[in-house]
Amino acid sequence: MNTQLLISANEAVSANKIFLLEDDGPFEKANLKTEELLYVRRSMEQKQGSGWIEINRFDYSIFLVITTSTEKDDEFARLEKIRRAGAHICHQLNKHRYTDAFIAGFSQNENETIALAEGILLSNYQFLDHFSQPDKKKNSFETLYIASNLVSESKVSRLSATTAAVCWARDLINEPLNNLNAEGLAARFSEKLQAAGVTVEVMRKSKIEALKMGGLLAVNRGSIDPPTFTIMEWKPEGAINTKPIILVGKGVVYDTGGMSLKPSNFMDTMKCDMSGSAAVAAVVWAIASLGLKLHVIALAPATDNRVNGNAYVPGDVITMFDGTTVEVLNTDAEGRLILADALSYAKKYEPSLVINIATLTGAASRAIGPQGIAAMQVKASNEFKSLKISGNRVHERLVEFPMWDEYREQLKSDIADLKNIGGPEAGMITAGKFLEHFTDYPFIHLDIAGPAFLDKADSYRVKGGTGVCVRLLTDFLSAKTDNWAD
């Protein structure tokens, strides 16, 4: 569910007001009564001057988001606290069954106002498609207004597109397999993106076989549903990059582990194994909606990984799209096989940069949990620095792991060019090294196994699919466009 975001010069559009203030005021301008001001001061002392305060006037509420002046030293941490305050306020708005609210106030910091709105919008997301009576569970909150003196139309448009893209990615991730197989995923991509002016090509099984994409075909062998390979291209007139940026997303719509079967409790949430493909499609939709003058292509190989009489098994040797032979020693290391074909295919575009997004390894999740993204880069140090800044800005932070050549030793096979797993240690790195083999361009790999799907809500990162990397990559590409335009 997307919440409507509007700019208004008329405070009367909503009785519920939200003020963003520092700990030194000016609280009086919020038209608070004497006893309310006393309550605010007492609450600030209890909360050490930082947080949010609600003044309930029964028919409506006034919310104060208060940050300490000392927090200015760390802008990104300050923005994240404001987003989280917005999430709390969203909860209260729905608790009181309010339908709207107005961000008013006196802050001259546009980024802080946007962060507050972002926290509210992302927190109001719900996935209700499979309830028999969804209206009974639907949030009451529908419309967020922002005072026209606080923000520019361009910033609001960017926020609207980004949060809508995140919510769409979450919808895709939360869909169960019986409602969204590989063909269904490709159809969702096509419908949404073509309406935004994006060129979409869906390669079916016959074309994939003709191209000899051995990784994708091998993983698909245990399924009765055919694989797909979706190409989504946004190439506007006057694009400022001569060589495209390519986003590659893992599209395993469900992962049983194949013949290397997962324990059932590890299988419960494996509908989320296509989070990478959902993210790259959502990013392309966002930048197309914003009309960014940037040539971007997204590639999404998709299949489920099932157990069947003809499923690929440990010990098989398969031949990839680029001719590399791979000894399969674990069929639950399937994501890298379908991604390898896509990364090889990306060479035909002579890209300036390729960013790969995947729920790839349990090792990444164990290393840093859901609080960050395991990241690696090859020949892309400057681009990685920019991506890391975007990660800090939107709080989808990157933790860089090395790509030293020694890790490649673990991938040597006795009977083929490579094997598809390394040793018991540094699994996220050896997976990255496996993917690197299929690249010859600046390459960034993002392993989102930790933050892609949460078993409980973390503020505005809701329970279930989070849509991680949509905000990160939209910010990165927007910043790149802004910088080139300058």
C-alpha positions in Angstrom: 0.0 0.0 0.0 1.4 3.3 -1.0 0.7 6.4 1.1 0.0 9.6 -0.8 2.5 12.4 -0.3 1.5 16.0 -1.1 2.9 19.5 -0.8 0.5 22.1 0.6 0.7 25.7 1.7 -2.6 25.3 3.7 -2.1 23.9 7.2 -5.8 23.4 7.5 -5.7 20.3 5.2 -5.1 18.3 8.4 -5.6 18.8 12.1 -2.8 16.5 12.9 0.5 18.4 12.9 4.1 17.2 13.0 6.9 19.6 13.9 10.6 19.0 13.5 12.5 20.9 16.1 15.8 21.1 18.0 16.0 20.8 21.7 16.2 24.6 22.1 12.8 25.2 20.4 11.0 27.2 19.2 8.1 25.2 20.8 5.9 28.2 21.4 5.4 28.6 17.6 3.6 25.2 17.6 0.7 27.0 19.4 1.1 24.9 22.5 -0.8 25.7 25.7 1.1 26.4 28.9 0.4 23.0 30.4 1.5 21.4 27.1 4.7 23.3 27.1 5.4 22.0 30.6 4.7 18.5 29.5 7.1 18.9 26.6 9.9 20.1 28.9 9.4 17.3 31.4 9.3 14.7 28.5 12.5 16.2 27.0 14.3 15.8 30.4 13.2 12.2 30.6 14.3 11.5 27.0 17.6 13.4 27.3 16.4 16.0 24.8 16.0 13.6 21.9 13.1 11.7 20.5 9.4 12.4 19.7 6.5 13.6 21.9 2.8 13.4 21.2 0.3 15.9 22.5 -3.1 14.2 22.3 -6.0 16.7 21.9 -8.5 13.9 21.6 -9.8 14.6 18.1 -6.3 15.2 16.7 -2.7 15.1 17.8 0.4 17.3 17.7 3.7 15.5 17.3 7.1 17.1 18.1 10.2 15.4 16.7 13.1 16.7 18.8 16.8 16.3 18.0 19.7 17.6 20.0 21.9 20.3 18.6 25.0 18.1 19.2 23.7 15.5 16.7 24.6 17.9 13.8 28.1 16.5 14.0 26.9 13.3 12.3 24.4 14.2 9.7 23.7 10.6 8.6 23.0 9.4 12.2 20.8 12.4 12.7 18.7 11.6 9.6 18.3 8.0 10.7 17.0 9.0 14.1 14.5 11.3 12.4 13.4 8.4 10.1 12.9 6.2 13.1 10.9 8.9 14.9 8.7 9.1 11.8 8.1 5.3 12.1 6.9 5.8 15.7 4.6 8.6 14.7 3.1 6.5 11.8 2.3 3.8 14.4 0.5 6.4 16.6 -1.4 7.8 13.6 -2.8 4.4 12.8 -3.4 3.6 16.5 -5.7 6.6 16.7 -7.2 5.8 13.3 -6.2 9.1 11.8 -6.2 9.3 8.0 -3.8 12.3 7.4 -1.2 14.5 8.9 0.7 17.7 8.1 4.4 18.2 8.5 4.6 21.8 9.5 7.2 23.7 11.5 10.3 25.8 11.2 13.1 23.5 10.2 15.1 25.0 7.3 16.9 21.6 6.7 15.1 20.0 3.7 17.0 16.7 4.1 15.6 16.3 7.7 12.1 17.0 6.6 12.4 14.4 3.8 13.9 11.9 6.3 10.9 12.4 8.6 8.4 11.9 5.7 10.4 8.8 4.5 10.1 7.1 7.9 6.4 7.7 7.9 5.8 6.5 4.3 7.9 3.3 4.6 6.4 2.4 8.0 2.9 2.6 6.6 3.5 -0.3 4.2 1.2 -3.4 4.4 0.9 -6.6 2.4 -2.7 -7.6 2.6 -3.3 -9.3 -0.7 -4.1 -12.8 0.7 -6.4 -11.9 3.6 -10.0 -12.8 3.1 -11.1 -9.4 4.6 -8.1 -7.0 4.0 -10.1 -3.9 4.9 -10.3 -5.0 8.5 -6.6 -5.0 8.7 -5.8 -1.9 6.6 -4.1 1.0 8.2 -6.2 4.1 8.5 -3.4 6.5 7.5 -3.5 7.5 3.9 -2.2 11.0 3.2 0.9 12.9 4.4 1.1 16.6 3.6 4.3 18.7 3.8 4.4 22.4 4.2 5.4 24.0 0.9 8.0 26.2 2.6 9.9 23.2 3.9 10.7 21.2 0.7 11.1 21.5 -3.1 8.9 19.7 -5.5 11.9 17.8 -6.9 12.8 16.3 -3.5 9.2 15.3 -2.9 9.0 13.7 -6.3 12.2 11.8 -5.7 10.9 10.6 -2.3 7.5 9.6 -3.7 9.1 7.5 -6.5 11.7 5.9 -4.3 9.2 4.9 -1.5 6.7 3.6 -4.1 9.5 1.6 -5.7 10.4 0.1 -2.3 6.8 -0.8 -1.6 6.5 -2.5 -5.0 9.7 -4.5 -4.4 8.3 -5.5 -1.0 5.1 -6.7 -2.7 7.0 -8.9 -5.1 9.2 -10.4 -2.3 6.2 -11.1 -0.1 4.3 -13.0 -2.8 4.3 -16.8 -2.3 5.6 -19.1 -5.0 2.1 -20.4 -5.8 1.2 -16.9 -6.9 4.5 -15.8 -8.4 6.7 -18.2 -10.3 9.5 -17.2 -12.7 7.1 -16.5 -15.6 4.8 -14.5 -13.2 7.7 -12.4 -12.0 8.7 -11.6 -15.6 5.1 -10.6 -16.3 5.0 -8.3 -13.3 8.2 -6.7 -14.4 6.9 -6.2 -17.9 3.6 -4.7 -16.9 5.0 -2.2 -14.4 8.1 -1.1 -16.4 6.6 -0.8 -19.8 4.0 1.5 -18.4 6.9 3.7 -17.2 8.5 3.8 -20.7 11.1 1.1 -20.1 11.9 -1.4 -22.8 11.4 -4.9 -21.6 12.4 -8.2 -23.2 11.6 -11.5 -21.6 13.6 -14.5 -22.9 11.8 -17.8 -22.5 13.3 -21.2 -22.1 13.8 -21.9 -25.8 15.9 -18.7 -26.1 17.8 -19.5 -22.9 18.6 -22.9 -24.3 19.7 -21.4 -27.7 22.0 -19.1 -25.8 23.3 -22.1 -23.8 22.9 -20.5 -20.4 24.0 -23.6 -18.6 23.8 -22.2 -15.1 20.2 -21.1 -15.3 19.1 -24.2 -17.1 20.8 -26.5 -14.6 19.1 -24.9 -11.6 15.8 -25.0 -13.4 16.0 -28.8 -14.2 14.2 -29.8 -11.0 11.2 -27.5 -11.8 8.1 -28.1 -14.0 8.0 -24.3 -14.4 10.2 -22.8 -17.1 12.9 -20.2 -16.4 13.0 -16.6 -17.6 15.6 -14.0 -18.3 14.3 -10.5 -18.2 16.1 -7.5 -19.7 14.8 -4.1 -18.6 16.4 -1.1 -20.4 15.9 2.6 -19.6 17.7 4.6 -22.3 16.2 8.1 -22.4 17.0 10.7 -25.1 20.1 12.7 -24.0 21.4 10.1 -21.6 24.5 11.5 -20.1 26.5 8.2 -20.0 27.8 6.7 -23.2 28.2 3.2 -21.7 25.4 1.8 -19.6 25.3 0.9 -16.0 24.0 -2.6 -15.5 22.1 -3.9 -12.5 21.9 -7.7 -12.1 19.5 -9.3 -9.6 19.1 -12.8 -8.4 15.6 -14.1 -9.2 15.3 -17.5 -7.5 11.6 -17.3 -6.8 11.8 -20.2 -4.3 14.8 -22.1 -3.0 14.5 -25.6 -1.5 18.2 -26.1 -1.8 17.7 -28.6 -4.5 19.2 -32.0 -3.9 21.3 -30.4 -1.2 18.0 -29.9 0.6 17.6 -27.2 3.2 16.1 -28.1 6.6 12.4 -27.1 6.6 12.8 -24.2 9.0 15.5 -22.8 6.7 13.0 -23.1 3.8 10.1 -21.1 5.3 11.0 -17.7 3.9 12.7 -18.8 0.7 10.2 -17.0 -1.4 12.5 -14.0 -0.7 15.3 -15.5 -2.7 14.3 -13.2 -5.6 14.8 -10.0 -3.6 17.8 -9.0 -5.8 15.7 -9.1 -9.0 12.8 -7.2 -7.3 15.3 -4.6 -6.2 16.9 -4.0 -9.7 13.5 -3.9 -11.4 12.2 -1.4 -8.8 15.2 0.8 -9.2 14.7 1.0 -13.0 11.1 1.8 -12.4 12.0 4.6 -10.0 14.6 6.3 -12.3 12.3 6.0 -15.3 9.4 7.6 -13.3 11.8 10.4 -12.4 13.1 10.7 -15.9 16.7 10.5 -15.0 19.0 11.0 -18.0 20.9 7.9 -17.4 21.2 4.7 -19.5 20.6 1.8 -17.1 19.9 -1.9 -17.9 18.6 -4.5 -15.4 19.1 -8.2 -15.9 17.0 -10.7 -14.0 17.6 -14.4 -14.5 14.7 -16.3 -12.7 13.7 -19.8 -11.7 12.8 -21.9 -8.7 15.3 -24.4 -7.3 13.4 -27.6 -6.6 13.9 -31.3 -6.1 12.7 -33.5 -8.9 13.7 -36.7 -10.7 15.7 -34.8 -13.2 17.2 -32.1 -10.9 20.9 -31.4 -11.1 22.9 -33.1 -8.4 26.2 -32.7 -6.5 28.9 -34.0 -8.8 27.4 -32.7 -12.0 29.5 -30.7 -14.4 27.7 -27.9 -16.3 28.8 -25.5 -19.0 28.0 -21.9 -18.5 27.0 -19.2 -21.1 30.6 -18.1 -21.5 31.9 -21.7 -21.9 33.3 -22.1 -18.4 32.8 -25.6 -16.9 31.6 -25.8 -13.3 31.6 -28.8 -11.0 28.5 -28.5 -8.8 29.3 -29.7 -5.3 26.3 -28.0 -3.6 22.9 -27.4 -5.4 22.0 -24.9 -2.6 24.7 -22.6 -4.1 22.5 -22.1 -7.0 22.2 -18.3 -7.1 25.8 -17.8 -8.3 25.1 -20.2 -11.2 22.2 -18.2 -12.6 24.0 -14.9 -11.9 27.1 -16.0 -13.6 25.2 -16.5 -16.9 23.8 -13.0 -16.5 27.2 -11.4 -15.7 28.7 -13.0 -18.8 25.7 -11.8 -20.9 26.3 -8.3 -19.6 29.6 -8.1 -21.4 27.8 -7.6 -24.7 26.8 -4.1 -23.5 30.3 -3.0 -22.7 29.1 -1.5 -19.4 30.9 1.2 -17.5 29.8 -0.5 -14.2 27.9 -3.7 -13.2 26.3 -4.0 -9.8 25.1 -7.4 -8.7 22.4 -7.8 -6.0 21.6 -11.1 -4.4 20.5 -13.0 -1.3 23.5 -15.1 -1.9 25.1 -16.6 1.2 24.3 -17.5 4.8 27.9 -16.5 5.5 27.1 -12.8 4.8 24.1 -12.9 7.2 26.1 -14.6 9.9 29.0 -12.1 9.5 27.0 -8.8 9.8 23.4 -9.8 10.4 20.5 -7.7 9.0 22.1 -4.3 9.8 24.3 -4.1 6.7 25.1 -5.3 3.2 28.2 -7.5 2.5 29.9 -5.8 -0.4 32.9 -6.5 -2.7 34.3 -4.7 -5.6 36.7 -5.3 -8.5 38.1 -2.4 -10.6 35.4 -0.1 -9.2 37.0 1.6 -6.2 35.8 5.1 -7.0 32.3 3.9 -7.8 32.3 1.9 -4.6 33.2 5.0 -2.5 30.2 6.9 -4.0 27.9 3.9 -3.4 29.1 3.7 0.2 28.2 7.4 0.7 24.7 6.7 -0.6 24.5 3.7 1.8 25.4 5.9 4.7 22.9 8.6 3.6 19.9 6.2 3.3 21.1 3.9 6.1 21.6 0.8 3.9 25.2 0.6 4.9 28.0 -1.4 3.1 30.6 -3.5 4.8 33.5 -4.1 2.3 35.1 -7.6 2.2 38.3 -8.2 0.3 38.5 -10.0 -3.0 42.1 -11.2 -2.7 43.3 -13.7 -5.2 44.0 -16.3 -2.5 40.3 -16.9 -2.2 40.1 -18.2 -5.7 42.3 -21.2 -4.7 39.3 -22.6 -2.9 37.3 -22.7 -6.1 39.7 -24.9 -8.0 38.2 -28.2 -9.2 39.9 -31.5 -10.1 37.6 -32.1 -13.0 36.4 -28.7 -14.3 37.4 -25.1 -14.6 35.7 -24.2 -11.3 33.6 -25.7 -8.5 30.6 -23.8 -7.3 31.6 -23.6 -3.6 34.7 -22.8 -1.6 35.7 -24.1 1.8 33.9 -23.7 5.1 35.3 -20.2 5.7 34.6 -16.8 4.1 31.7 -18.1 2.1 30.5 -14.7 1.1 33.9 -13.9 -0.4 34.4 -17.1 -2.3 30.9 -16.6 -3.8 32.0 -13.2 -4.9 35.2 -14.6 -6.4 33.1 -17.2 -8.3 31.1 -14.3 -9.8 34.2 -12.3 -10.6 35.4 -15.0 -12.9 32.5 -14.1 -15.3 33.3 -10.4 -15.4 35.8 -8.2 -17.3 34.4 -4.8 -16.3 34.2 -2.7 -13.1 32.1 -4.8 -10.8 30.4 -4.4 -7.4 28.7 -7.3 -5.7 26.2 -6.8 -2.9 25.1 -9.8 -0.8 21.8 -8.9 0.9 21.1 -12.2 2.6 20.9 -10.5 6.0 18.6 -7.5 5.5 16.4 -8.7 2.6 13.7 -10.3 4.8 13.1 -9.7 8.4 11.2 -12.0 10.9 10.2 -8.9 12.9 9.9 -5.2 12.1 12.9 -2.9 12.7 11.3 0.5 12.7 10.5 1.5 9.1 12.0 -1.7 7.8 8.9 -3.7 8.1 8.5 -7.4 8.8 8.9 -9.5 5.7 10.4 -8.2 2.5 12.3 -5.0 3.1 13.1 -3.9 -0.5 16.7 -3.3 0.6 19.0 -1.7 -2.1 16.1 0.2 -3.8 16.8 3.3 -1.8 20.5 2.7 -2.0 20.7 2.4 -5.7 18.2 5.1 -6.5 20.1 7.5 -4.4 23.4 6.4 -6.0 22.1 6.8 -9.5 20.3 10.1 -8.7 23.5 11.5 -7.2 25.5 10.4 -10.2 23.0 12.1 -12.5 23.2 15.3 -10.4 27.0 15.3 -10.4 27.3 14.7 -14.1 24.7 17.4 -14.8 26.9 19.9 -12.7 
